[in-house]
Amino acid sequence: MKKFFKNKFHIFIGLFLGCIFGLFLGFAIGGIIGIPVLGIVTGISSGAICGSLMAMFV
């Protein structure tokens, strides 16, 4: 049970860091494309997915 909560905490940290990274990435992509909202949404979603995947394997 303790291991589950530890992994849950890692997943939360991964999601948090992934969303922050995705937000900055989204601003950059949105600035290049010219559609900031689309870039931010894409960046946050991909950052959250990658962050949770990284947290599962750590």
C-alpha positions as CSV (number, residue, x, y, z in Angstrom):
1,M,0.0,0.0,0.0
2,K,2.8,2.4,0.8
3,K,4.4,1.7,-2.6
4,F,1.2,2.7,-4.3
5,F,1.1,6.1,-2.6
6,K,4.7,6.7,-3.4
7,N,4.1,5.9,-7.1
8,K,1.0,8.1,-7.0
9,F,3.1,11.0,-5.7
10,H,5.7,10.4,-8.5
11,I,2.9,10.5,-11.1
12,F,1.6,13.7,-9.6
13,I,5.0,15.4,-9.8
14,G,5.5,14.1,-13.3
15,L,2.2,15.5,-14.4
16,F,2.9,18.9,-12.7
17,L,6.4,19.2,-14.3
18,G,5.0,18.0,-17.6
19,C,2.3,20.6,-17.6
20,I,4.7,23.4,-16.8
21,F,7.1,22.2,-19.5
22,G,4.2,21.8,-21.9
23,L,3.0,25.3,-21.2
24,F,6.4,26.9,-22.1
25,L,6.6,24.6,-25.2
26,G,3.1,25.6,-26.1
27,F,4.0,29.3,-26.0
28,A,6.9,28.6,-28.3
29,I,5.0,26.5,-30.7
30,G,2.0,28.9,-30.7
31,G,4.3,31.8,-31.4
32,I,5.8,30.0,-34.4
33,I,2.4,28.8,-35.8
34,G,0.6,32.0,-35.0
35,I,-2.1,30.3,-33.0
36,P,-1.1,30.6,-29.3
37,V,-4.2,28.8,-27.8
38,L,-3.7,25.7,-30.0
39,G,0.0,25.6,-29.1
40,I,-0.7,25.9,-25.4
41,V,-3.4,23.1,-25.4
42,T,-1.1,20.8,-27.4
43,G,1.9,21.5,-25.2
44,I,0.0,20.9,-21.9
45,S,-1.6,17.7,-23.1
46,S,1.7,16.2,-24.5
47,G,3.6,17.4,-21.4
48,A,1.1,15.8,-19.1
49,I,1.2,12.5,-21.0
50,C,5.0,12.4,-21.1
51,G,5.3,13.5,-17.5
52,S,3.0,10.7,-16.2
53,L,4.9,8.1,-18.4
54,M,8.3,9.3,-17.0
55,A,6.9,9.1,-13.5
56,M,5.7,5.5,-13.9
57,F,9.2,4.3,-14.9
58,V,11.1,6.2,-12.2
